[in-house]
Amino acid sequence: MLSSKASKEAYIEPVIGSGSYRFAVIVGKPKDAERAKSGTSAGKRKAFSCLISGVPITYDYIRSEAKAGRMGERLMAIVAEGERGRVYLAPSPEHEAIARKAAPGWKPDCEMPKKHRNFQPPGYGMNNLGDIFTPRQLVALTTFTDLVQEALDRVRRDAINAGLRDDSAGLEKCGDGATAYAEAVGVYLGLAISKMADAQSSLCRWKTTMDQSIATFGRQALPMVWDFSEANAFGEMAGDPLVSLKNMMRVVDQLPARSAGRVTQADAQSQDLSEGAVVSTDPPYYDNIAYADLSDFFYVWLRRSLKPIFPDLFSTLAVPKAEELVATVYRHGSKEKAESFFLTGMTRAMHRLAEQAHPAFPVTIYYAFKQAESDGADGTTNTGWDTFLAAVIEAGFAISGTWPMRTELGNRMIGSGTNALASSIVLVCRQRLATAATATRREFVAALRTELPTALAHLQRGNIAPVDLAQAAIGPGMAVYTRYAKVLDAEGKPIPVRAALTLINQVLDEALAEQEGDFDADTRWALTWFEQTGFADGDYGVAEQLSKSKNTAVAGLVEAGILLSRAGKVRLLKPAELPADWDPTTDTRLTVWEMVHQLIRVLESTGESAAAALVAKLGSQAETARELCYRLYTLCERKKRATEAMAYNGLVQSWPEITRLSREKARTTAPGTADLFDQE
């Protein structure tokens, strides 16, 4: 597919000849839309199907051919500007020949990691950063980077003519004359070209729903892309340096220019910049993202244009990596050595903060993760999270709270079924008291059971998203753990962070389960059944037996409108299957389960305004429905039911707007209330 916009569809149709093929571009809806969308994809294991023979081609075969230098590319289509929008054209041999005539005089010479999940091109023979740019892209990027110095010289002459002092003191010497002014402009130009590179690589994708090229970095990785888009460097869209400049200038135009700023680079393990300071920091996340390696993508272009301005900063051919505080196995030789390097370095860095930060203010530390691994003894854990918390605590910090903060873009690419945070988690830390006592495991668990349910209720009242609840609840739990100098087990050994987190999660589950007491019998049955079978069919006899323990009956659940029973099987009704004319005010067997799923049905099909109308009818019972979402999300996450989990999380996230609209509806429809709310 080239365009999937309504009434503007266009797609590529392969034309097979005798042992050869070409591409035709067809405007209009394809007869087989699914086939057009999937292209030659033959499934994950088979990879692709041969255009000519239809034989599956495996990834192993593609990798071996690519590494042998036998992987190329073909021009499939040309997207041009028409009078009323995009025009899609079939390529000719002449078009492709012109593109292949490009002969760059330089290209980046910087190796990519060959064994890291964030870098896929090396698996296909593209080992160097220079390999992921087409010759035409390289010509454009090198031309523009070379022009930065020429533009800088022009700006310096213009600045002198405008009356600025003619001196040789540049930015590195804190100059404020014509040279520094020209170099400042040069920095912005260099940054614009660096940003341009993001939209000018062979890893850019064509987005059919938007009719435009999408930049290389949809996430913090360089993935393999099988059909890529090459943007016009003068197309007045992403990939055009003037577009990058204009976006930057929108920000610069709003920045205050009242005082000078200064950036200092230092090693976090030995720095003294935080002496007496208020500290808020976003450290590396264990091994999730190879920041230094990924930075090379931009560094090679920045170095080419800005090294004359900052010779010390760009003295190395690539970004320095040895001291980067991440647990990178390929850099340290083994998982154990990488973890030890991270824990030792992060503990030193946190210790510097604990020693130097202003005692009147807490230190706030941002952290996010998504990689969980299974541990035979403790269940599901996260090595990065555990190790990071251990470093923070070992440094002498006590954690007084955690809270999610919206820091991630809504369009961030998230793999299907992954537990990706909608936010970063903020740790609020203070120095642990020197007089902190020692506690036993029993005392620790007892304190958790006393304090965590209240903290959980507070988090839910704050409308925290279910996806963030478990991590936010760690704050109150770790506040208990870190108020003690040590927590000892029955043998007198200190309980490590991982074990403490397991206990916190267990008590959190208990607290969520206790909230089930607020639900009606039918909802309690549905919760247990949902945990076992989801929305799939189950045996009637098992369902009836469970209903007796929950003080209800299958017939009553069918009457309540939440269950389908036939042919010896029962199944919970999905939100989309629930009646559209449902009215809670006339429902004689109202359940919290039905409230939640009716709200999801209305929210997904009609939107927040319609959901608000339903909330208005539910009145105070709506809050109980929201509470059930937390329990359901937790069950879905545990069972890896990503689609259902997103629905429950989405309802809670939309809740503030739904309730706001609900109050507005109540204010405008209730007699005699308009004047009351409108008076100042």
Secondary structure, DSSP 8 states (H G I E B T S, - for coil): --B-STT--EEEEEEE-SS-EEEEEEES--SSHHHHHHTTEEETTTEEE-TTT--EE-HHHHHHHHHTT--------EEEEETTEEEEE---HHHHHHHHT---S-----B--SS-TTB-GGGGT--BGGGGS-HHHHHHHHHHHHHHHHHHHHHHHHHHHTT-------GGGT--SHHHHHHHHHHHHHHHHHHHHHTSSTT-EEETTTTEEE-S-SSSSB---SS-----TTSSSTT-HHHHHHHHHHHHTTS--SS--------TTT--TTTT---EE----TTS--HHHHHHHHHHHHHHHHTTT-TTTT-SSS---TT--S--HHHHSSHHHHHHHHHHHHHHHHHHHHHHS-TTS-EEEEE-----EEETTTEEE-HHHHHHHHHHHHTTEEEEEEEEE--S-TT----TT----SSEEEEEEEE--TT--EEEHHHHHHHHHHHHHHHHHHHHHTT--HHHHHHHHHHHHHHHHHTSSEEE-TTS-B--HHHHHHHHHHHHHHHHHHGGGGS-HHHHHHHHHHHHHTTS-EEHHHHHHHHHHTT--HHHHHHTTSEEEETTEEEE--GGGS-TT--TTT-TT--HHHHHHHHHHHHHHT-HHHHHHHHHHHTTHHHHHHHHHHHHHHHHHHHT-HHHHHHHHHHHHHHHHHHHHHHHHHHHHSTT-HHHHH--
